[in-house]
Amino acid sequence: MRIAWRATTRRTLEGGPLDLLVIGGGIVGAGVARDAAMRGLKVGLVEQHDFAFGTSSRSSRLLHGGIRYLTQGRIGLVREASVEKRIIHQIAPHLAQPLPFVFPTYAGNRNWVLWQLKFGVKLYDLLCGGRNFGRSSWLSRNEVREKIPGLPQTNLQGAVRYFDGFTNDARLVIDTLRSAANHGAMLLNYCRFTGATRRDNWECEVEDLMTEGRFQVRTQAVVNATGPWADSLPHSRVKLRLTKGVHIIVEHARLPVTDAVVMTAGKRILFAIPWGQRTIVGTTDTDYDGSLEEVTPNEDDIFYILKIANQFFPAAQLTGNDVIRAWAGLRPLLAERNGEPSEISRSHEITNPEPGWWDVAGGKLTTYRLMAEQTLDRIVGSLRLAAKPCRTAIEPLLPAGDAGKFSGILPPETTRHTVEHFVANEWAFRLEDVMTRRTSWHNYLSDVQQKAEQVANWMGELLGWSGERRAEELRRYHGLVESNRVNNCEATALSKTTQNARAL
Ligand SMILES: Cc1cc2nc3c(=O)[nH]c(=O)nc-3n(C[C@H](O)[C@H](O)[C@H](O)COP(=O)(O)OP(=O)(O)OC[C@H]3O[C@@H](n4cnc5c(N)ncnc54)[C@H](O)[C@@H]3O)c2cc1C
C-alpha cells in the first residue's frame, strides 16, 4: 500500500487558489474544515504533527455544559455547550455515550452545598432544552453508600446525580476529518505552516515534514486554529493563558466506579470516570510556560491527583504503582491575567485582525462545532463567498454502517485489518499515530510494548518500511511510553505521602 494520495493532495493544494486554508488539525481546525467543505468551499488543512496531536487527544473526554461553571454564573456558556453536547450525540452517537455523575457533598464544605447543587442540576437539565442524556436526581446518604461504596461516611450528607456525555476526543477529531474529506476537504498531516504574505490572496509557506520539502498555498482566507500554539503564529493577534491538565489511568478494579464520581478540592472538582477495564482520574489545572511540543506530567501532578483520589476512596490506597499511564495537555484559554486557572472562562473568540485572516481561540471540545459554524458564517459574509447553508448540526459525521466499525469510546481489537484501515483511510503514518490517536491502545492496554511490535510489523508491510525505519518507529514509541510512565522511585514516595490522606 503506497501513500500516493498524499502527493496528489499536496499538488492540489499547490495548484490553488483555495477559498480557505485551515492551520491546525485539532478539533477546532477539523470542525472548520468540515463546515467549509460542506458549504461547498475549496478548503485545505495543514497539521504540523499528526491530527489530534495537541490538546484534542489529552482532554477529560467529556461532552459537557460544565456543571461547575454554573457556580461561576456563566449560564450562557453552560447553555451553549449543553446544546452542543446533544448535537454531537445526534451526529456521532458512537462517540457520545450518556454518562451519569454522582456528586457527593459533606457537611462543613462551604464551596459545594447540597441544596445549591440540587437546584444546579435541575437548571442543568433545563439548559439542554430539557433534553439531557438522563434526568438528574438526588441521592440520600444511604443511596450514596450503596452506589459508591468506597466513599468516606463521616459528614456525608447525600449527593446529586446528573448526566453528561463521554466521548473519545481523538476519534472525534479523526471522524470529523473523515467527514470533511468525504465532502472534498484536502487534508495533510505532518505539514507545518511557517509564514504568509498577503497580496491579492494569502500566499502561505508550508514545510512538509515527511519529505522535508517546502511548498506554497494560495488562498483567499486563512483560519488560525492552532490551539495552544495560536499566539505564536505569524499574523496572529491571539493572547493566551496556557494551563496544564494531567490525567492518570488505573485498573478499574482498583477504583471500581460505575458512575463517574465528582471529587472536590476547594473550589475545583476532579473526576473518576469509568472507561471499560480502566478508570480515568483527573485533572489538574496549573499555569504553564514550558515547551508546547513536549508536555508531560510531573511528580507533583501525579501526587495531587492520587491525594484527592485517596481522600475520596481511602480504602483504595492508590500509589504510583497503580498508575498505568499518565498524560498532560494544555488548555488554550483566552488570556486573563488575574484569578486562579480554574476560574478563567472557557469561552471562545473569533477575530479578524487582517483582511482574510481569522484567529479562532479558546473554547472547548464540546463547543467545536459551534465555533466552526460561527467562524464560517463570518468568513462567508465578509468575503461574500458563494456558499451553501451550514449543515453540520444535522448531517451525521459518518454513514451509520461505517461509524462504529473502527471508532468508538473503547479501543478496537488489535488486528491487522484494523491497522490496515487506519493506514489506508485515516492518514496514519507513524506507529504512534495508530497506538495513540486512532485507537487509544497506548492508554488502555497493559502490554503495549508487545502490541507495538506487532503493529509495527503490520505497518511496515503496508507502508514498505525498511528495517531501520521500523526500529526508529519502535524507539520513538518506546520514548513515549517512558514519558507517560510513573516510575517506581516516585511510586514509593507517593505511597508514603498518600497514606496520610486526611478525612473529608
Ligand atoms: C486537561 C484538559 C481537559 C479537558 N477536558 C475537556 C473536556 O472534558 N471537555 C471539553 O469540552 N473540553 C475539554 N478540554 C478543552 C479541549 O480539549 C480543548 O479546548 C480543545 O481540544 C482545543 O482544540 P484545538 O483544536 O483548539 O487545539 P489542539 O487540539 O491543540 O489543536 C491545535 C493543532 O494545531 C497544530 N499546529 C500548531 N501550530 C501549527 C503550525 N504552525 N502548522 C500546522 N499545525 C500547527 C498543533 O500541532 C495542534 O495539533 C480539556 C483540555 C485539557 C487541557
The ligand as an ORCA input file, in Angstrom:
! r2SCAN-3c Opt
* xyz 0 1
  C      -6.691     18.528     30.668
  C      -7.767     19.016     29.759
  C      -9.044     18.504     29.881
  C     -10.049     18.957     29.042
  N     -11.261     18.367     29.120
  C     -12.251     18.772     28.303
  C     -13.486     18.102     28.334
  O     -13.671     17.119     29.057
  N     -14.469     18.559     27.523
  C     -14.299     19.632     26.707
  O     -15.249     20.025     26.045
  N     -13.097     20.259     26.611
  C     -12.071     19.849     27.376
  N     -10.848     20.431     27.292
  C     -10.633     21.512     26.318
  C     -10.429     20.952     24.907
  O      -9.685     19.774     24.942
  C      -9.729     21.999     24.041
  O     -10.425     23.209     24.104
  C      -9.630     21.581     22.574
  O      -9.152     20.263     22.436
  C      -8.710     22.540     21.830
  O      -8.689     22.153     20.476
  P      -7.856     22.974     19.420
  O      -8.158     22.414     18.087
  O      -8.096     24.437     19.624
  O      -6.333     22.762     19.821
  P      -5.389     21.492     19.567
  O      -6.091     20.224     19.731
  O      -4.167     21.682     20.399
  O      -5.024     21.611     18.037
  C      -4.153     22.593     17.532
  C      -3.269     21.923     16.489
  O      -2.566     22.931     15.747
  C      -1.340     22.345     15.335
  N      -0.411     23.418     14.942
  C       0.169     24.323     15.758
  N       0.988     25.126     15.045
  C       0.914     24.718     13.752
  C       1.544     25.136     12.539
  N       2.425     26.163     12.522
  N       1.251     24.490     11.381
  C       0.376     23.446     11.379
  N      -0.237     22.985     12.519
  C       0.031     23.626     13.671
  C      -0.908     21.585     16.571
  O       0.060     20.611     16.279
  C      -2.212     21.015     17.089
  O      -2.438     19.675     16.671
  C      -9.788     19.982     28.086
  C      -8.499     20.490     27.957
  C      -7.487     19.993     28.777
  C      -6.101     20.503     28.613
*
